[in-house]
Amino acid sequence: MEERLWEYIDGMSTPAETTVIEQLIEADSAWRAKYGELLEAHSLLLSSELEEPSMRFTKNVMEEIALLQIAPAAKTYINKKIIWGIAIFFITMIAGFLIYSVGQVKWSNGSAGDSKLPVDFSHIDLSPMFSNTFVNVFMMMNVVLGLFLLDRYLSNKRKNVHKEA
């Protein structure tokens, strides 16, 4: 009932609904009472003035913000040597695991000299490298972290190129 009355008061109802609501207001005392309440609330809303900030409000806010100490950009307080140290650590770990995995391969040739290559790759046993779950998880984490580091490096490089252009 209230929703239909508000639409009627605001002039948003269709002509057919307007005639139905006018008939309900004339015939039903509950509709008439609710219409009177809503009409009074509507007139109060229209008569009240909206509060507006003073003309200097924006300037006052900006002056207050200028008094506060703003935190410096992250580039000024992050030590780049620490970042490079972490990067070197992860690169060293990945290189170490690659060397370890190559060292675990049995490089013996099954045939006695028919192959031109010193290694017959069809008989390489890779199971000792990847049999330990801890080693596999650690290698995956290092590869993912290395890829994150590479992505960060390339995006910073791209940002610097865009800034210079």
C-alpha positions as CSV (number, residue, x, y, z in Angstrom):
1,M,0.0,0.0,0.0
2,E,2.8,2.4,1.0
3,E,4.7,1.8,-2.2
4,R,1.7,2.4,-4.4
5,L,0.9,5.6,-2.4
6,W,4.5,6.9,-2.8
7,E,4.3,6.3,-6.5
8,Y,1.0,8.2,-6.6
9,I,2.4,11.1,-4.6
10,D,5.6,11.2,-6.7
11,G,3.5,11.1,-9.9
12,M,5.2,7.9,-11.0
13,S,2.1,5.7,-11.3
14,T,0.3,5.1,-14.6
15,P,-3.1,6.8,-15.3
16,A,-5.0,3.6,-14.6
17,E,-3.2,3.1,-11.2
18,T,-3.8,6.8,-10.4
19,T,-7.6,6.4,-10.8
20,V,-7.6,3.2,-8.8
21,I,-5.6,4.8,-5.9
22,E,-7.9,7.9,-5.9
23,Q,-10.9,5.6,-5.6
24,L,-9.2,3.7,-2.8
25,I,-8.4,6.9,-0.9
26,E,-12.0,8.1,-1.2
27,A,-13.6,4.8,-0.2
28,D,-11.2,3.2,2.4
29,S,-10.3,5.0,5.6
30,A,-7.0,3.1,6.1
31,W,-5.8,4.2,2.6
32,R,-7.0,7.8,3.4
33,A,-5.1,7.8,6.8
34,K,-1.9,6.4,5.3
35,Y,-2.1,8.8,2.3
36,G,-2.4,11.7,4.8
37,E,0.7,10.5,6.7
38,L,2.7,10.1,3.6
39,L,1.6,13.4,2.2
40,E,2.7,15.1,5.4
41,A,6.1,13.3,5.3
42,H,6.4,14.3,1.7
43,S,5.7,18.0,2.4
44,L,8.2,18.0,5.3
45,L,10.9,16.5,3.0
46,L,10.2,19.2,0.4
47,S,10.2,22.1,2.9
48,S,13.5,21.1,4.6
49,E,16.7,22.6,3.2
50,L,19.7,20.5,2.5
51,E,22.8,21.2,4.5
52,E,25.7,22.3,2.4
53,P,29.4,22.6,3.5
54,S,31.0,26.0,3.6
55,M,32.7,27.4,0.6
56,R,36.1,26.8,2.1
57,F,35.4,23.2,3.1
58,T,37.6,21.7,0.5
59,K,40.4,24.1,1.2
60,N,40.2,23.5,4.9
61,V,40.4,19.7,4.4
62,M,43.4,20.0,2.1
63,E,45.2,22.2,4.6
64,E,44.6,19.7,7.4
65,I,45.9,16.9,5.2
66,A,49.0,19.0,4.4
67,L,49.8,19.1,8.1
68,L,50.0,15.3,8.4
69,Q,53.2,13.5,7.5
70,I,52.5,11.3,4.5
71,A,54.3,8.0,4.3
72,P,57.1,7.8,1.7
73,A,56.8,5.6,-1.4
74,A,57.9,2.0,-0.9
75,K,61.0,2.5,-3.2
76,T,62.5,4.9,-0.7
77,Y,62.5,2.6,2.3
78,I,62.9,-0.9,0.9
79,N,66.6,-1.9,0.7
80,K,67.3,-3.2,-2.8
81,K,70.3,-5.3,-1.6
82,I,67.9,-7.4,0.4
83,I,65.7,-8.0,-2.6
84,W,68.7,-8.9,-4.7
85,G,69.9,-11.2,-1.9
86,I,66.6,-13.1,-1.9
87,A,66.7,-13.3,-5.7
88,I,70.2,-14.7,-5.7
89,F,69.2,-17.2,-3.0
90,F,66.3,-18.6,-5.1
91,I,68.3,-18.6,-8.3
92,T,71.1,-20.5,-6.5
93,M,68.6,-23.0,-5.1
94,I,67.1,-23.6,-8.6
95,A,70.5,-24.0,-10.1
96,G,71.5,-26.4,-7.3
97,F,68.5,-28.5,-7.8
98,L,69.1,-28.6,-11.6
99,I,72.7,-29.7,-10.9
100,Y,71.5,-32.3,-8.4
101,S,69.0,-33.7,-10.8
102,V,71.6,-34.0,-13.6
103,G,73.9,-35.6,-11.2
104,Q,71.4,-38.3,-10.3
105,V,71.0,-39.4,-13.9
106,K,72.9,-42.7,-14.7
107,W,74.9,-41.7,-17.8
108,S,75.9,-45.2,-18.9
109,N,75.3,-46.3,-22.4
110,G,73.6,-49.6,-22.9
111,S,75.3,-50.5,-26.1
112,A,79.0,-50.9,-26.8
113,G,79.6,-48.1,-29.2
114,D,76.9,-48.1,-31.9
115,S,75.6,-44.6,-30.9
116,K,77.1,-41.4,-32.0
117,L,76.1,-39.7,-28.7
118,P,77.9,-40.7,-25.6
119,V,74.6,-41.2,-23.8
120,D,71.7,-43.4,-24.8
121,F,68.7,-41.2,-23.7
122,S,66.3,-44.1,-24.0
123,H,67.9,-45.9,-21.0
124,I,68.1,-42.9,-18.7
125,D,66.6,-43.6,-15.3
126,L,65.0,-40.4,-13.8
127,S,63.3,-42.1,-10.9
128,P,66.1,-41.4,-8.3
129,M,65.7,-37.6,-8.9
130,F,62.0,-37.4,-8.3
131,S,61.4,-40.2,-5.8
132,N,61.5,-37.9,-2.7
133,T,58.3,-35.9,-2.2
134,F,60.1,-33.2,-0.2
135,V,62.5,-32.6,-3.1
136,N,59.6,-32.4,-5.5
137,V,57.6,-29.9,-3.4
138,F,60.7,-27.8,-2.7
139,M,61.6,-27.7,-6.4
140,M,58.0,-26.7,-7.4
141,M,58.0,-23.9,-4.8
142,N,61.3,-22.6,-6.0
143,V,60.2,-22.6,-9.6
144,V,56.9,-20.8,-8.8
145,L,58.7,-18.2,-6.6
146,G,61.3,-17.8,-9.3
147,L,58.6,-17.2,-11.9
148,F,57.0,-14.6,-9.6
149,L,60.4,-12.9,-9.2
150,L,60.8,-12.9,-13.0
151,D,57.3,-11.5,-13.5
152,R,58.0,-8.7,-11.0
153,Y,61.3,-7.9,-12.6
154,L,59.8,-7.7,-16.1
155,S,56.8,-5.6,-15.0
156,N,59.1,-3.1,-13.2
157,K,61.2,-3.0,-16.3
158,R,58.1,-2.3,-18.5
159,K,56.9,0.4,-16.1
160,N,60.3,2.1,-16.3
161,V,60.2,2.0,-20.1
162,H,56.7,3.6,-20.1
163,K,57.8,6.3,-17.6
164,E,60.8,7.2,-19.8
165,A,58.7,7.4,-23.0
